[in-house]
Amino acid sequence: MSNRDTKIYADILIQGRTFLDKYYMTWRTILLQYCFLLVTCILTALEAVPIDIDKTKVENAQPVDSAKIEPPDTGLYYDEYLKQVIDVLETDNHFREKLQKADIEEIKSGRLSKELDLVSHHVRTKLDELKRQEVARLRMLIKAKLDSLQDTGIDHHALLKQFDHLNHLNPEKFESTDLDMLIKAATSDLEHYDKARHEEFKKYEMMKEHERREYLKTLNEEKRKEQESKFEEMKRKHENHPKVNHPGSKDQLKEVWEEADGLDPNDFDPKTFFKLHDVNSDGFLDEQELEALFTKELEKVYDPKNEEDDMVEMEEERLRMREHVMNEVDTNKDRLVTLEEFLKATEKKEFLEPDSWEVIEPT
């Protein structure tokens, strides 16, 4: 792979991961918040969270009509099926009420799935039809794959076992088992998403370093020294940046308060800060709203105009910051920060006197 190919790959990786990350985190908020797992808080597609808008100075603000916002793609191969099942279940008043009152353990344990037996016949009929359509889609995918491999004589029904988001033993009816499997599959897949991102980044860094070394081998000694010298100079330029505040610390949040929100740092108030950055006013800071808070810190280190600054590394750093803050603040581990959790975090010593924060070392 040439250096040009590596650069193209990096650009695709940045754009693609930014797209999937925003969609993924928005939908995971849906799964984990609209009863901690399955619904709410859908943000608009690829626009950044407008943290630079001071809500206290906005007049005649129009509330967002959530019913008009199209739920984004989760990136799961059964995304459309997942959203259609949720849409149908929401039309049943009994199930919707149970869903809103359920806690995360009730959902994960499968107890909520038993409520499916009490939904209306009309809803069950719609769910049955959705499952039949999904089974037909999966069979078509299997057939297309096998046809491409020129493989024949294989039991397509048996191959449905590889899909764990529905019960393949009863392809005609949507049962409580199907809802339970769908919830567990989506929860498991989305919870492993961050880990997959880290692994993807490691592979990218290894490939980048490999390509650099392979390129140096093609040069004569004089050119190689020039490139090595240029590489070291780029590292020095990248490392020469303003101090990065510890994510989630008072200094970091006050900087957002002053520079992004345009407010007097002497008037900093954690409760007001939370409400300003709870963009959709749902009472939580979700993962996307949290990551928006780190933009100012990341801009100190990364500039897309600078050759020495790697935007793939910037996205990995954003993830590191968000994970750190979640680990410190999200006490019940539901991947959402409540006002109570946020205020408790501001009372800790680490909030006022944090350790220094070291960004990712460039390769």
C-alpha positions in Angstrom: 0.0 0.0 0.0 1.4 3.4 -1.0 1.6 6.5 1.2 -1.2 8.0 -1.0 -3.3 4.9 -0.3 -2.6 5.2 3.4 -3.8 8.8 3.4 -6.9 7.9 1.5 -7.6 5.1 4.0 -7.1 7.5 6.9 -9.6 10.0 5.3 -12.2 7.3 4.8 -11.7 6.0 8.3 -12.2 9.5 9.8 -15.3 10.3 7.8 -16.8 6.8 8.1 -16.1 6.5 11.8 -17.4 10.1 12.5 -20.6 9.1 10.6 -21.1 5.8 12.4 -20.0 7.2 15.8 -22.6 9.9 15.8 -25.3 7.5 14.6 -24.2 4.8 17.0 -24.0 6.9 20.1 -27.4 8.6 19.4 -29.1 5.2 19.0 -27.3 3.7 22.0 -28.8 6.6 24.0 -32.2 5.4 22.6 -31.5 1.9 23.8 -30.3 2.9 27.2 -32.5 5.8 28.1 -36.0 5.5 26.9 -36.1 3.0 29.7 -32.3 2.8 29.8 -32.2 0.5 26.8 -34.6 1.0 23.9 -35.7 4.6 23.1 -35.3 8.5 23.4 -32.9 11.3 22.8 -32.5 11.2 19.0 -30.2 13.9 17.7 -30.0 15.2 14.1 -27.6 13.4 11.8 -24.2 14.6 11.0 -24.1 18.1 12.5 -22.0 18.7 15.5 -23.7 19.5 18.8 -24.1 23.3 19.0 -22.3 23.8 22.4 -21.4 27.4 21.4 -25.0 28.6 21.7 -25.9 30.3 25.0 -29.4 29.0 25.8 -29.9 31.8 28.4 -29.7 34.4 25.6 -31.8 32.6 22.9 -35.2 34.2 22.4 -38.3 32.4 21.1 -36.5 29.0 21.0 -38.6 26.5 19.3 -38.8 23.0 20.9 -37.6 20.1 18.9 -40.4 17.9 17.7 -38.9 14.5 18.4 -41.7 12.8 16.4 -40.3 14.4 13.2 -36.7 13.2 13.7 -35.9 10.0 11.9 -34.0 7.5 14.1 -30.5 7.1 12.7 -28.8 3.9 11.6 -27.2 2.0 14.5 -24.8 0.2 12.2 -26.2 -3.2 13.2 -27.0 -5.5 10.4 -30.6 -5.9 11.8 -31.0 -2.1 12.4 -34.2 -1.7 10.3 -35.8 -4.7 12.0 -34.9 -3.4 15.4 -36.4 0.0 14.7 -39.6 -1.4 13.2 -40.2 -3.7 16.2 -39.8 -0.7 18.6 -42.1 1.5 16.5 -44.8 -1.2 16.6 -44.4 -1.9 20.3 -44.8 1.8 21.0 -48.3 1.8 19.5 -49.5 -0.5 22.3 -50.4 1.6 25.4 -49.9 -1.2 27.9 -46.4 -2.1 26.6 -45.3 1.6 26.3 -46.3 2.2 29.9 -44.4 -0.9 31.1 -41.4 0.2 29.0 -41.2 3.6 30.5 -41.4 2.3 34.1 -38.9 -0.6 33.6 -35.4 -0.4 34.9 -32.3 -1.7 33.1 -32.2 -5.0 35.0 -35.8 -5.8 34.2 -35.1 -5.3 30.6 -31.8 -7.2 30.5 -33.2 -10.1 32.5 -36.0 -10.7 30.0 -38.8 -9.9 32.4 -40.0 -7.1 30.3 -40.3 -9.4 27.3 -43.0 -11.4 29.0 -45.3 -8.3 28.7 -45.5 -9.1 25.0 -48.1 -11.7 25.9 -50.5 -8.8 26.9 -50.2 -6.6 23.9 -53.1 -6.4 21.5 -53.8 -8.9 18.7 -53.3 -6.1 16.1 -49.8 -5.4 17.4 -48.9 -9.1 17.6 -50.0 -9.5 14.0 -47.8 -6.7 12.9 -44.8 -8.1 14.8 -45.4 -11.5 13.2 -45.3 -10.0 9.8 -42.1 -8.1 10.6 -40.4 -11.3 11.7 -41.5 -13.1 8.6 -40.0 -10.3 6.5 -36.7 -10.4 8.5 -36.4 -14.2 8.2 -37.0 -13.8 4.4 -34.4 -11.1 4.2 -31.8 -13.2 6.1 -32.6 -16.2 3.9 -32.1 -14.1 0.8 -28.7 -12.9 2.1 -27.6 -16.5 2.9 -28.7 -17.6 -0.6 -26.9 -14.7 -2.3 -23.7 -15.5 -0.3 -23.9 -19.2 -1.1 -24.7 -18.6 -4.8 -21.6 -16.3 -5.0 -19.6 -19.2 -3.6 -21.4 -21.7 -5.9 -22.3 -23.8 -2.9 -25.4 -25.9 -3.2 -27.3 -28.5 -1.2 -27.1 -26.6 2.1 -30.0 -26.3 4.5 -30.8 -22.5 4.5 -33.0 -22.9 7.6 -30.2 -24.4 9.6 -28.0 -21.5 8.6 -30.4 -19.1 10.3 -28.9 -20.3 13.6 -26.0 -17.9 13.1 -28.3 -14.9 13.6 -28.9 -14.4 17.3 -31.4 -11.5 17.2 -34.4 -13.7 16.5 -35.7 -17.2 17.3 -35.1 -19.2 14.0 -37.1 -22.2 15.3 -40.4 -20.4 14.7 -40.0 -18.2 11.7 -43.7 -17.3 11.4 -44.5 -15.9 14.9 -43.0 -13.1 16.9 -42.9 -14.3 20.5 -41.5 -13.0 23.8 -38.4 -15.0 23.1 -37.8 -12.9 20.0 -38.1 -9.7 21.9 -35.7 -11.0 24.6 -33.2 -12.1 21.9 -33.4 -8.8 20.1 -32.8 -6.7 23.2 -29.9 -8.9 24.3 -28.3 -9.0 20.9 -28.5 -5.2 20.4 -27.2 -4.5 23.9 -24.3 -6.8 23.5 -23.3 -5.6 20.1 -23.5 -1.9 21.1 -21.6 -2.4 24.4 -18.7 -3.9 22.5 -18.6 -1.0 20.0 -16.0 1.1 21.9 -13.7 -1.9 22.2 -13.9 -2.5 18.5 -13.0 1.2 17.9 -9.9 0.9 20.0 -8.8 -2.2 18.1 -9.5 -0.5 14.8 -7.3 2.4 15.9 -4.4 0.1 17.0 -4.5 -1.5 13.6 -4.5 1.9 11.9 -1.4 3.0 13.9 0.5 -0.2 13.2 -0.3 0.1 9.5 0.8 3.8 9.4 4.1 3.0 11.1 4.7 0.0 8.8 4.1 2.1 5.7 6.5 4.8 7.0 9.3 2.3 7.5 8.7 0.5 4.2 8.9 3.9 2.5 12.2 4.7 4.2 13.6 1.4 2.8 13.1 2.7 -0.7 15.2 5.8 -0.2 18.9 6.3 -0.4 20.8 7.3 2.8 20.6 11.0 2.1 16.9 11.0 1.4 16.2 8.7 4.3 17.9 11.1 6.7 15.9 14.0 5.3 12.7 12.1 5.9 13.7 11.0 9.4 14.5 14.6 10.2 11.2 15.8 8.8 9.4 13.2 10.8 11.0 14.2 14.1 10.3 17.9 13.3 6.6 17.1 12.8 6.5 15.3 16.1 8.0 18.3 17.9 5.5 20.6 16.2 2.6 18.4 17.2 3.7 18.1 20.8 4.1 21.9 21.0 0.6 22.8 22.0 -1.2 24.5 24.9 -1.9 22.6 28.1 -4.8 20.2 27.8 -7.1 20.3 30.8 -8.1 17.1 32.5 -11.4 16.0 30.9 -14.3 16.7 33.3 -12.3 18.9 35.6 -13.4 22.4 36.8 -10.8 24.0 34.6 -11.9 22.2 31.5 -15.6 22.9 32.1 -14.9 26.6 32.9 -13.0 26.9 29.6 -16.1 25.6 27.7 -18.3 28.0 29.8 -16.2 31.0 28.9 -15.0 30.3 25.3 -17.9 28.2 23.9 -20.8 29.5 25.9 -19.5 33.1 26.1 -20.2 33.4 29.8 -18.2 35.0 32.6 -15.9 32.4 34.2 -16.5 34.0 37.6 -20.2 33.1 37.3 -19.5 29.4 36.6 -22.3 27.2 38.0 -22.3 23.4 37.5 -26.1 23.2 37.5 -26.5 25.8 34.9 -23.6 24.3 32.9 -25.4 20.9 32.9 -28.7 22.5 31.6 -26.9 24.4 28.9 -25.2 21.3 27.5 -28.2 19.0 27.9 -28.9 19.9 24.3 -32.2 18.0 23.9 -33.3 18.9 27.5 -34.0 15.3 28.4 -32.4 15.5 31.9 -29.3 13.6 30.8 -25.9 14.2 29.3 -25.5 11.4 26.8 -22.2 10.3 25.2 -22.5 12.6 22.2 -23.3 15.6 24.4 -20.3 14.7 26.6 -17.9 14.4 23.6 -19.0 17.8 22.4 -17.5 19.2 25.6 -14.0 18.1 24.6 -13.9 20.0 21.3 -12.0 23.0 22.7 -9.4 20.7 24.3 -8.9 18.7 21.1 -8.5 21.9 19.1 -5.4 22.7 21.2 -3.7 19.6 19.9 -5.2 18.8 16.5 -5.7 21.0 13.4 -6.8 19.4 10.1 -4.7 21.9 8.2 -1.5 20.7 9.9 0.4 17.8 8.3 1.7 16.8 11.7 -1.8 16.4 13.3 -3.6 13.1 12.7 -7.3 13.4 12.7 -7.8 9.6 13.3 -5.7 10.1 16.5 -8.0 13.0 17.4 -11.1 10.8 17.3 -9.4 8.2 19.5 -8.5 10.9 21.9 -12.1 12.1 22.0 -13.1 8.5 22.8 -10.5 8.3 25.6 -11.8 11.5 27.2 -15.4 10.4 27.1 -14.7 7.0 28.5 -12.7 8.6 31.3 -15.4 11.0 32.3 -18.1 8.3 32.1 -16.0 6.1 34.4 -15.7 8.9 36.9 -19.2 10.4 36.8 -21.6 7.7 35.6 -22.1 5.9 38.9 -24.9 3.6 37.9 -23.1 2.7 34.6 -26.1 3.2 32.4 -24.0 5.3 30.0 -26.0 8.5 30.8 -25.1 11.3 33.2 -27.9 12.6 35.4 -27.8 16.1 37.0 -27.4 14.4 40.4 -24.4 12.4 39.2 -22.9 15.5 37.6 -23.2 17.6 40.7 -21.7 14.9 42.9 -18.7 14.7 40.6 -18.1 18.4 41.0 -17.8 17.9 44.8 -14.8 15.5 44.4 -11.2 16.6 45.0 -10.4 15.4 41.5 -12.7 18.0 40.0 -10.9 20.8 41.7 -7.3 19.3 41.7 -7.1 16.9 38.8 -4.0 15.1 37.6 -2.4 16.2 34.4 -3.8 14.7 31.2 -1.5 13.2 28.6 -2.8 12.9 25.0 -2.0 10.0 22.7 1.6 9.9 21.7 1.8 10.1 17.9 3.5 7.2 16.0 
